[in-house]
Amino acid sequence: MLSIILAAGKGTRMKSSIPKVLHKVNGEKMLQKVINTTKDFGDVLLILGYKKEEIIKDFPEYDYVVQEEQFGTGHAIKIAKDKFKDSDLVLVTYGDGPLLSKYTIEKMKDKFIKNNLDCLLLTCKLDDPMGYGRIIKNDMGKVVDIIEEKEASEDIKKINEINVGVYLFKTKALLDVIDKIDNKNSKGEYYLTDAIKILNNLGYTSDSLLLKDKNEMIGINSKKDLALVSKILTLKKLDQLMEDGVNIIDPNNTYIEEDVVIGCDTTIYPNTIIKGKTIIGQNCTIFSSRIEDSTIKDNVKIDNSVIESSILEDEVSIGPFAHLRKGTVLNKKVHIGNFVEVKNSTLNEGVKSGHLTYLGDSVIGANTNIGAGTITCNYDGVNKNKTFIGKDAFIGSNSIFVAPVKVGDNVLTAAGSVITKNVDDNKIAFGRARQVIINKK
C-alpha cells in the first residue's frame, strides 16, 4: 500500500512564514506525525507545493511530487499517477491531520479487503456539519457521491454525515477515474470527492467507515486549531502516564511531549514542561520546571529549574531556580541550589553547590563543597578551558578559578580568592589582596 500525503497548501489562515505541515504539535512536526502513522503500511509519497524546499530539507528520505499550482485534491492525485501506478492500494490523507490513528487505518484496510471494495472513505457524523462535504448513500447504504458544501442544496446540507478526507483505493479503480474528474464547479478545482460518483457510474464498489473518535478528523488550518490539537495530544500523553503510575497534580497545566518516559510514583506539579527525549526515573518530585532532552534517574528532586541535555543520577536535588545546561552530568547525591548555573561539567558524588555559582567546563571531585559566588572562568575570549577540582575540597565563597587550572584533593580555597595556578593536594590556597584598615578622618 502506498500512502499519499497531501501537503502542498500554503495554509493562509495560519498567518505564518512556516509551511503549515512543519508546525509542531506536542513537540513534533505535524507532517512527521502523519508519516509516523502511515509508514508502517508501506511507502509514503508527499504532494508538495508551497515552500517545498523547506519540507524536502526536513524529510529528504521520502519520495515526493510537486504540485506547482494548487488546482485541488483531484489534480494533486492526477500528477502523482506515475508514482502510484504500480501499487496495489493507495491511501490518500492530509498532512494537516496529525490525529489520524494507525488503528483507524487498520480498520479501513480490514473492511476494504473483507468486502472486496474498490474505494473506502472515512466519514464522521457531526451535529454541525457546516463546511464539510456531505455523504450521499443509496438505499443499500452504499456511498454513491460526495457533495461539497458550496455545491450542496439546502436538503443536502441537512445531511450530518461528512467526508473526513481520508480515502483507500484499489489502484486500478483510481487510475480509471482520476482523468475523468473535471473542474466544473464553483471553485474551478478538481475535487477528489468527484471520484466517488464516477466510480459508482462505472460499476465500481464504494463504501464508508464511520469514525469513532471525532478528534481524528480535525484538520489544522489556524493557530487556534494548532493549539487545540496540541492540547488533545498532550492530554492523551498525560492520561497514558497516569495509567502507568505517574502522579500528575494538574493535567490542564502540565505539558509533556510524546517521546518522554517517566517512571511510576514520580510526581509532576503544575506549570511543568518536559520535552524531547527526556527519561525520568521513579519516585522523583518535579516542581514547576522545564526539562528537555535529559536523563534523570530515581529519587531526584527538581524545584523551579531549567534542565537541558543533562544527566542526573539517583538522589540528586536541584533548585530552586537553577539552570543545568547541555553536557552537565551530576552523579549521585549532588545538590545544586538556588541561582546556580552548570554547563558542560561533571560533578561527582556528593558535590554541593548551594548558591549563586557558575560552573562551566568543569570536573568536580566527590564530596567537594562549592561556596556561594564561586565562578569558573572558562572562556578566555577565544577558547573554552577546563577547571579540575579534586575530591573533598572546600571552596570558599566568591572563589574565582581562571581556567585552565587544576586544584587537587582536600584543598581549601580562602573566600574571595582568585586561583590562577594549579594547587596540589592537601593545600590551602589564598589569592586575594591583604585587608587594610585605616582610621577614618
C-alpha positions as CSV (number, residue, x, y, z in Angstrom):
1,M,0.0,0.0,0.0
2,L,1.2,3.5,-0.9
3,S,0.2,6.4,1.3
4,I,-0.2,9.7,-0.4
5,I,0.0,12.7,2.0
6,L,-1.4,16.0,0.6
7,A,1.0,18.7,1.9
8,A,1.1,21.3,-0.9
9,G,-1.2,24.0,0.6
10,K,0.1,27.4,1.8
11,G,-2.1,27.5,5.0
12,T,-3.0,31.1,4.6
13,R,-5.1,31.1,7.8
14,M,-2.0,30.1,9.8
15,K,-0.6,33.6,9.2
16,S,2.9,32.2,9.3
17,S,6.1,32.1,7.1
18,I,6.5,28.4,8.1
19,P,4.8,25.8,5.8
20,K,1.7,24.6,7.6
21,V,2.7,21.0,7.9
22,L,6.0,22.0,9.5
23,H,4.3,23.5,12.6
24,K,4.7,21.4,15.7
25,V,2.0,19.7,17.8
26,N,3.1,18.3,21.1
27,G,6.7,18.8,20.1
28,E,6.7,17.1,16.7
29,K,6.0,18.5,13.2
30,M,2.5,17.6,12.2
31,L,3.7,16.1,8.9
32,Q,6.1,13.8,10.9
33,K,3.1,12.6,12.9
34,V,1.1,11.8,9.8
35,I,4.2,10.0,8.3
36,N,4.6,8.0,11.5
37,T,1.0,6.9,11.3
38,T,1.1,5.8,7.7
39,K,4.7,4.5,7.0
40,D,4.1,1.1,8.7
41,F,1.6,0.3,6.0
42,G,4.0,0.8,3.1
43,D,5.8,3.5,1.2
44,V,4.9,7.2,1.6
45,L,4.6,9.8,-1.2
46,L,4.4,13.5,-0.4
47,I,2.5,16.0,-2.5
48,L,4.4,19.3,-2.1
49,G,3.9,22.9,-3.3
50,Y,4.3,25.9,-1.0
51,K,7.9,26.2,0.2
52,K,8.6,22.7,-0.9
53,E,12.3,23.2,-0.4
54,E,11.8,23.5,3.4
55,I,9.8,20.3,3.6
56,I,12.2,18.4,1.4
57,K,15.0,19.5,3.6
58,D,13.2,18.2,6.7
59,F,12.1,14.9,5.1
60,P,14.7,14.0,2.5
61,E,14.1,10.3,2.8
62,Y,10.6,10.4,1.3
63,D,9.6,10.5,-2.3
64,Y,7.5,13.5,-3.5
65,V,5.7,15.1,-6.3
66,V,5.5,18.9,-6.7
67,Q,2.1,20.5,-7.3
68,E,3.3,23.8,-8.6
69,E,-0.2,25.3,-8.8
70,Q,-2.9,24.0,-6.4
71,F,-5.9,23.1,-8.6
72,G,-7.5,20.8,-6.0
73,T,-7.1,17.4,-4.5
74,G,-8.0,15.6,-7.7
75,H,-5.3,17.5,-9.5
76,A,-2.8,16.5,-6.8
77,I,-3.5,12.8,-7.3
78,K,-3.6,13.1,-11.1
79,I,0.0,14.5,-11.2
80,A,1.2,11.6,-9.0
81,K,-0.1,8.8,-11.3
82,D,3.3,7.6,-12.3
83,K,4.3,7.3,-8.7
84,F,1.4,5.0,-7.6
85,K,0.5,3.1,-10.7
86,D,2.5,0.0,-9.6
87,S,1.0,-0.1,-6.1
88,D,-1.9,-2.4,-5.2
89,L,-3.7,0.0,-2.9
90,V,-3.5,3.8,-2.4
91,L,-4.3,5.6,0.8
92,V,-4.9,9.4,0.5
93,T,-4.8,11.6,3.6
94,Y,-3.9,15.1,4.6
95,G,-0.6,16.4,6.0
96,D,-2.5,18.7,8.4
97,G,-4.4,15.8,10.1
98,P,-2.0,14.5,12.7
99,L,-4.7,12.9,14.9
100,L,-5.5,10.2,12.4
101,S,-4.5,6.9,14.1
102,K,-3.0,3.6,12.9
103,Y,-6.0,1.9,14.4
104,T,-8.3,3.7,12.1
105,I,-6.2,2.9,9.0
106,E,-6.1,-0.7,10.1
107,K,-9.9,-0.8,10.4
108,M,-10.2,0.8,6.9
109,K,-7.9,-1.7,5.4
110,D,-9.6,-4.7,7.1
111,K,-13.1,-3.6,5.9
112,F,-11.7,-2.8,2.4
113,I,-10.2,-6.3,2.0
114,K,-13.1,-8.2,3.7
115,N,-15.7,-6.6,1.4
116,N,-13.5,-6.6,-1.8
117,L,-14.1,-2.8,-2.2
118,D,-12.7,-0.5,-4.9
119,C,-12.9,2.6,-2.7
120,L,-13.4,3.2,1.0
121,L,-13.7,6.6,2.6
122,L,-13.6,7.7,6.2
123,T,-16.8,9.6,7.4
124,C,-18.0,11.2,10.6
125,K,-21.3,12.4,11.9
126,L,-21.4,15.9,13.3
127,D,-24.1,18.0,15.0
128,D,-23.0,20.9,12.9
129,P,-21.6,19.7,9.5
130,M,-21.3,23.2,8.0
131,G,-18.3,23.5,5.7
132,Y,-17.8,19.8,5.0
133,G,-18.7,17.6,2.0
134,R,-21.8,15.6,2.6
135,I,-22.0,11.8,2.1
136,I,-24.7,10.6,-0.3
137,K,-25.8,7.0,0.0
138,N,-28.2,4.8,-1.9
139,D,-31.0,2.6,-0.5
140,M,-28.4,-0.1,0.3
141,G,-26.4,2.3,2.4
142,K,-23.5,2.4,0.0
143,V,-21.7,5.7,-0.8
144,V,-22.6,7.0,-4.3
145,D,-21.5,10.6,-4.1
146,I,-19.9,13.4,-2.0
147,I,-21.4,16.9,-2.4
148,E,-19.2,19.7,-1.3
149,E,-20.7,22.5,0.9
150,K,-20.6,25.1,-1.8
151,E,-22.3,22.8,-4.3
152,A,-24.9,21.5,-1.9
153,S,-28.6,22.2,-2.0
154,E,-30.5,23.1,1.2
155,D,-31.7,19.5,1.5
156,I,-28.2,18.1,1.0
157,K,-26.9,20.4,3.7
158,K,-29.2,18.8,6.3
159,I,-27.2,15.5,6.0
160,N,-24.9,15.3,9.0
161,E,-22.5,12.5,7.8
162,I,-19.5,14.2,6.3
163,N,-16.4,13.3,4.4
164,V,-13.2,13.3,6.5
165,G,-10.9,13.4,3.5
166,V,-9.2,10.0,4.0
167,Y,-9.6,7.5,1.2
168,L,-8.4,4.0,0.4
169,F,-8.5,3.0,-3.3
170,K,-7.6,0.0,-5.4
171,T,-5.0,1.4,-7.7
172,K,-6.8,0.1,-10.9
173,A,-10.0,1.9,-9.9
174,L,-8.2,5.2,-9.0
175,L,-6.3,5.2,-12.3
176,D,-9.6,4.5,-14.2
177,V,-11.3,7.6,-12.7
178,I,-8.6,10.2,-12.0
179,D,-8.5,11.6,-15.5
180,K,-12.3,11.7,-15.6
181,I,-12.5,14.3,-12.8
182,D,-13.3,17.8,-14.2
183,N,-13.3,21.2,-12.7
184,K,-16.9,22.2,-13.5
185,N,-17.7,23.6,-10.1
186,S,-17.9,27.0,-8.3
187,K,-14.2,27.0,-7.4
188,G,-12.9,25.7,-10.7
189,E,-10.9,23.0,-9.0
190,Y,-10.5,19.2,-9.4
191,Y,-12.2,17.6,-6.4
192,L,-11.0,14.1,-5.5
193,T,-14.5,13.7,-4.0
194,D,-15.9,13.6,-7.5
195,A,-14.2,10.2,-7.9
196,I,-16.8,8.6,-5.8
197,K,-19.7,9.4,-8.2
198,I,-17.6,8.4,-11.2
199,L,-16.6,5.1,-9.6
200,N,-20.3,4.4,-8.9
201,N,-21.2,5.2,-12.5
202,L,-18.5,2.9,-13.8
203,G,-19.8,0.0,-11.7
204,Y,-17.1,0.1,-9.0
205,T,-18.0,-0.5,-5.4
206,S,-17.5,2.2,-2.8
207,D,-18.3,2.2,0.9
208,S,-17.5,4.1,4.1
209,L,-16.2,3.6,7.6
210,L,-17.7,5.8,10.3
211,L,-15.0,7.4,12.5
212,K,-15.4,6.6,16.2
213,D,-13.2,9.3,17.6
214,K,-14.2,12.6,16.1
215,N,-10.9,14.2,17.2
216,E,-9.2,12.2,14.5
217,M,-10.9,14.3,11.8
218,I,-9.6,17.6,13.0
219,G,-7.5,19.4,10.3
220,I,-5.2,22.2,11.3
221,N,-5.9,25.4,9.5
222,S,-5.2,28.1,12.1
223,K,-3.1,28.7,15.2
224,K,-6.3,28.0,17.2
225,D,-6.5,24.6,15.6
226,L,-2.8,24.0,16.3
227,A,-3.3,24.8,20.0
228,L,-6.4,22.5,20.1
229,V,-4.7,19.5,18.5
230,S,-1.6,20.0,20.7
231,K,-3.8,20.1,23.8
232,I,-5.5,16.9,22.7
233,L,-2.2,15.1,22.1
234,T,-0.8,16.4,25.4
235,L,-3.8,15.2,27.5
236,K,-3.6,11.8,25.7
237,K,0.1,11.6,26.7
238,L,-0.7,12.6,30.3
239,D,-3.5,10.0,30.5
240,Q,-1.1,7.3,29.4
241,L,1.5,8.4,32.0
242,M,-1.1,8.4,34.8
243,E,-2.2,4.9,33.8
244,D,1.4,3.9,34.1
245,G,1.6,5.2,37.7
246,V,2.9,8.8,37.3
247,N,1.2,11.3,39.6
248,I,0.3,14.5,37.7
249,I,-1.2,17.0,40.0
250,D,-2.9,19.2,37.4
251,P,-3.0,17.8,33.8
252,N,-4.5,21.0,32.5
253,N,-1.4,22.9,33.5
254,T,1.3,20.4,32.6
255,Y,3.0,20.0,29.2
256,I,4.7,16.7,28.4
257,E,5.7,15.6,24.9
258,E,5.1,12.3,23.2
259,D,8.6,10.8,23.5
260,V,9.1,11.5,27.2
261,V,9.3,8.4,29.5
262,I,8.5,8.8,33.2
263,G,8.7,6.1,35.9
264,C,6.0,5.2,38.4
265,D,5.4,7.2,41.6
266,T,7.1,10.3,40.2
267,T,5.1,13.4,41.0
268,I,4.8,16.3,38.5
269,Y,3.5,19.6,39.9
270,P,1.6,22.2,37.8
271,N,3.4,24.5,35.2
272,T,6.0,21.9,34.4
273,I,7.2,21.5,30.8
274,I,9.0,18.2,29.8
275,K,10.2,18.0,26.2
276,G,12.2,15.9,23.7
277,K,13.8,12.6,24.5
278,T,13.7,13.1,28.3
279,I,13.7,10.0,30.5
280,I,12.7,10.3,34.2
281,G,13.0,7.5,36.7
282,Q,10.9,6.5,39.7
283,N,10.0,8.4,42.9
284,C,11.1,11.8,41.6
285,T,9.4,15.1,42.5
286,I,9.3,17.9,40.0
287,F,8.0,21.4,40.9
288,S,7.2,23.8,38.1
289,S,10.3,23.2,35.9
290,R,11.4,23.0,32.3
291,I,13.3,19.8,31.3
292,E,14.4,19.0,27.8
293,D,16.4,16.0,26.3
294,S,17.7,14.9,29.7
295,T,18.1,11.7,31.6
296,I,17.0,11.8,35.3
297,K,17.4,8.7,37.5
298,D,15.4,7.7,40.6
299,N,14.6,9.8,43.7
300,V,15.5,13.1,42.2
301,K,14.0,16.4,43.3
302,I,13.8,19.4,40.9
303,D,12.4,22.7,42.1
304,N,11.6,25.6,39.7
305,S,14.6,25.0,37.5
306,V,15.7,24.6,33.9
307,I,17.4,21.4,32.8
308,E,18.7,21.0,29.2
309,S,20.6,17.9,27.7
310,S,21.8,16.8,31.1
311,I,22.2,13.6,33.1
312,L,21.2,13.4,36.8
313,E,21.9,10.3,38.8
314,D,20.0,9.0,41.8
315,E,19.1,11.3,44.7
316,V,20.2,14.5,43.1
317,S,18.4,17.6,44.3
318,I,18.1,20.8,42.1
319,G,16.9,24.3,42.8
320,P,15.0,26.4,43.3
321,F,16.0,28.5,40.3
322,A,19.0,26.5,39.0
323,H,20.0,26.2,35.3
324,L,21.7,23.0,34.1
325,R,22.9,23.4,30.5
326,K,24.0,21.0,27.8
327,G,26.6,18.5,28.8
328,T,26.0,18.6,32.6
329,V,26.5,15.3,34.4
330,L,25.5,15.2,38.1
331,N,26.4,12.0,39.9
332,K,24.6,10.5,43.0
333,K,23.5,12.8,45.8
334,V,24.8,16.0,44.2
335,H,23.0,19.2,45.4
336,I,22.6,22.2,43.2
337,G,20.9,25.1,44.9
338,N,19.3,28.4,44.0
339,F,20.8,30.5,41.2
340,V,23.5,28.0,40.3
341,E,24.3,27.5,36.6
342,V,26.2,24.4,35.5
343,K,27.3,23.9,31.9
344,N,29.2,21.0,30.3
345,S,30.5,19.9,33.6
346,T,30.7,16.7,35.6
347,L,30.1,16.9,39.4
348,N,30.9,13.6,41.2
349,E,29.0,12.0,44.0
350,G,28.1,14.2,46.9
351,V,29.2,17.6,45.5
352,K,27.3,20.5,46.9
353,S,26.9,24.0,45.3
354,G,24.2,25.8,47.2
355,H,24.0,29.3,45.9
356,L,24.9,31.9,43.3
357,T,27.5,29.9,41.3
358,Y,28.7,29.4,37.8
359,L,30.4,26.1,36.9
360,G,31.3,25.9,33.3
361,D,33.6,23.2,31.6
362,S,34.5,21.8,34.9
363,V,35.1,18.5,36.7
364,I,34.5,18.5,40.4
365,G,35.6,15.6,42.6
366,A,33.3,13.7,45.1
367,N,32.1,15.4,48.3
368,T,33.5,18.8,47.4
369,N,31.7,21.8,48.7
370,I,31.4,24.8,46.4
371,G,30.9,28.1,48.3
372,A,28.4,30.8,47.3
373,G,29.5,33.1,44.5
374,T,32.1,30.7,43.0
375,I,32.9,31.1,39.3
376,T,34.9,29.1,36.9
377,C,36.2,31.5,34.3
378,N,36.2,29.1,31.4
379,Y,36.3,31.5,28.4
380,D,39.4,33.5,27.5
381,G,37.8,35.2,24.6
382,V,38.9,32.5,22.1
383,N,38.8,29.1,23.7
384,K,36.7,27.3,26.4
385,N,39.1,26.0,29.1
386,K,38.6,23.4,31.8
387,T,38.7,23.6,35.5
388,F,39.5,20.5,37.6
389,I,38.8,20.4,41.3
390,G,39.6,17.3,43.3
391,K,37.5,15.4,45.9
392,D,36.8,16.5,49.5
393,A,37.8,20.1,48.6
394,F,36.3,23.2,50.4
395,I,35.9,26.1,48.0
396,G,35.4,29.4,49.9
397,S,32.7,31.8,48.9
398,N,33.5,34.1,45.9
399,S,36.4,32.0,44.7
400,I,37.3,32.5,41.1
401,F,39.1,29.9,39.0
402,V,40.8,31.2,35.9
403,A,40.9,28.2,33.6
404,P,42.8,26.2,32.6
405,V,43.6,25.3,36.2
406,K,43.8,22.2,38.4
407,V,43.0,22.0,42.1
408,G,43.9,18.8,44.0
409,D,42.1,16.7,46.6
410,N,41.3,18.0,50.1
411,V,42.2,21.6,49.1
412,L,40.8,24.7,50.8
413,T,40.5,28.0,49.0
414,A,40.0,31.1,51.0
415,A,36.9,33.2,50.5
416,G,37.4,35.8,47.7
417,S,40.4,34.1,46.2
418,V,41.4,34.3,42.5
419,I,43.0,31.0,41.6
420,T,45.2,31.2,38.5
421,K,47.7,28.5,39.2
422,N,47.4,24.7,39.9
423,V,47.0,23.7,43.6
424,D,48.4,20.4,44.9
425,D,46.5,18.0,47.2
426,N,46.0,19.0,50.9
427,K,46.9,22.6,50.4
428,I,45.3,25.9,51.4
429,A,45.2,28.5,48.6
430,F,44.9,32.2,49.1
431,G,44.6,34.6,46.2
432,R,43.3,37.9,47.4
433,A,44.6,41.3,48.5
434,R,45.5,41.8,52.1
435,Q,42.8,43.6,54.1
436,V,43.9,47.1,55.2
437,I,42.2,49.0,58.0
438,I,42.9,52.8,58.4
439,N,41.4,55.4,60.7
440,K,38.5,57.5,59.5
441,K,39.3,61.2,59.2
